[in-house]
Amino acid sequence: MRKILAIGVAGIALLLILVLAGFGIMHTRYFTPSAQWIVQQLWPETLRFAKIEYLYPFKLRLSGVQIASEPTIELQQMDLWLNPYGLLEQQLEIDSVLIDGANLAHGLPNFTLPESVHLNQLALHNIDWADQGIIARGVSLQIKQPVWDSPQQQLPYGKIQLAADQITIDGEAFNQVLVDANYQAQDSTVYGFSFNWRNSPISGQAEQYPQGWSLINVTLSRLNLNLDEWRHHSLWQTIAPSIYHINSLDLLNSQLTLNGVAWENLNLSVEDYDLRHSLWQQQQAYLSLNADSAQWLATQWVEPSAELTLTPQGIELDGHSQVWQGDVQVKGHITETSLNLAQLTITGVKWIAEQPQDLLPFSQPLPAWQNLQIEHLDINNLQMIQTVNRPFWQASGLNADGKNLQWVKESQWGFWQGQLSVTANSASYAGVLSTQGVLNMRSEQGVWQLTRAFLPLERGYVEAHAKWDLTSLSAPWQLSLDADSLPIGPLQSWFKLPFGLEALADISLTAQGIAGDRTMLAHSLDGQLQLNLRQGLLSLRSDNTLIIQPFELDDLAVSADRGRITITPTPLRGPNLNAQLGGSTDLLEPEQGQWQLTIQQAWADQCLGLSWDFQQAELVSQDCRSAP
């Protein structure tokens, strides 16, 4: 562009032509050859033109212009408006230069305007240009009061109006480009810009500060972009560091993927956001969004919406979405280390996990919160079904009401404060079904109490009460549990049993201890267990022989004293059955403990001896006739 403006210097020669040849020759056929001869004398092999015209009062038009360069630059037409008053100051004053029609396939040449020439306006029209990975077609450019600081500066400073059919940068095409700006060495201003990128109309304004550019009133519509991929694009890595602030930006009806979340028909507004800082370091930023849907880890959130106010003190959040056929509403305050919700409402959600990917949302690591509080928790008619991994479980018609809940304190999870009531129309675990279950609990200053747990079963119930002091280093606890007709067959996967077991259990348990760590628990466990098993079946397999043995167990007593657990030897009753269960262990050395079940059947010539501990289980068979 600068060398193109060498044509402005030609205005000096043209002015000399006017002086030497006079006004008379300008309107004759001798004007063009005369001007060509004079130019060749002054700038040999530098400037050529096919025709020159004089237009009253001070306009010259050159056609078929060639500027000596490598390669040669060809211009279809160039108009110069001269200002004779500049001669009074011994300076060539050019009001305007208009260059029409050029193909600058090798970039803009270097140029420095002589000090004796003052150019008020430069205009380009119908220019094609390519240089350093940038291709521009159909460019029209107007620069008022252009200023070059050096020959290497391709675009001069000045008030710029730019229009282009297309500008391609690093393979990205920007169509129908319009720019109105005041370009300066610093503190430039873009009064307005607009273009189409990836079929998205984009418009706005911008201001330059020492820190970088601030975007103002920017609007992007119908943008379809994967930001997780785009952030690695060379163009983004070039542009992004120069933009430090978003004054105001609106994203409308767009498809966007960010941090693995795919937004459909997203509307997003951003105000006063400092891109140099994280979410947690904003001074007074505001974000609002709504979308038709958001997809994350195979989970679709329907019509999500949220408003966020970001300050150094944290983020104020007010959001709503539909997910899993239900509604989720949340309102509260978030910081980098804490979550404090004023309200969390979950209504009608139906979470059904049938495939491994259905579990992905719950397999992600939780944030390292130091504090988690929920002032009001309201769960209505929640349904959860898990059939991916055994044991299967489900809860239907689940309702919960919580007040002033604190779940994390000083980075430690626990029920530290509040009241919580939970009910369920039905719940099952490993085939054990409960209907109309109730859980009531509360915590006061870190002392958690299960005030009531009542789970009606098909033939009986489970009832429990508990207390746990989370504030003490020793964490003392107490538990009482009573069960009537509890099916234990589905629960045998909890134990390493060398036999199959089915029975209905009547249980009375009291236990206490301290749970500051594993050693404390192992050394402090005290308690009593009374167990009765009814309608029992033992499944024994030995030497390819399967034995199904009915049995009953009455008044089995288990005691724990400072971690030493003893099972009082108790007989099992059943047809043709002579068996006894007993054993002991110390939780400090569980590998030394052993539970023993000895069985002798009068109708068989085979005796089965069983033993198991916490680490292995073994079934031994021997001939009863050789038994001592």
Buried (B, 14 or more C-beta within 10 A) or exposed (E): BBBBBBBBBBBBBBBBBBEEBEEEBBEEEEBBEBBBEBBBEBBEEBBBBEBBBBEEEBBBBBBBBBBBBEEEBBBBBBBBBBBEEBEEEEBBBBBBBBBBBBBBEEEBBBBBBEEEBBBBBBBBBBBBBBEEEEBBBBBBBBBBEBBBEEEEBBBBBBBBBBBBBBBBBEEBBBBBBBBBBBBEEEEBBBBBBBBBBEEBBBBBBBBBEEEBBBBBEBBBBBBEBEEBEBEEBEEBEEEEEEBBBBBBBBBBBBBBBBEEBBBBBBBBBBBBBBBEBEBBEBEEBBBBBBBBBBBBBEBBBBBBEBBBBBEEEBBBBBBBBBBBEBBBBBBBBBBBBBBBBBBBBBBBBBBBBEEEEBBBBEEEEEEEBBBBBBBBBBBBBBBBBBEEEEBBBBBBBBBBBBBBBBBBBEEEEBBBBBBBBBBBBBBBBBEBBBBEBBBBBBBEEBBBBBEEBBBBBEEBBBBBBBBBBBEEEBBBBBBBBBBBBBBBBBBBEEEEBBBBBBBBBBBBBBBBBBBBEEEBBBBBBBBEBBBBBBEBBBBBBBEEEEBEBBBBBEEBEBBBEEBBBBBEEBBBBBEEBBBEBBBBBBBEEBEEBEBBBBBBBEEEEBBBBBBBBBEEBEBEBEEEEEEE
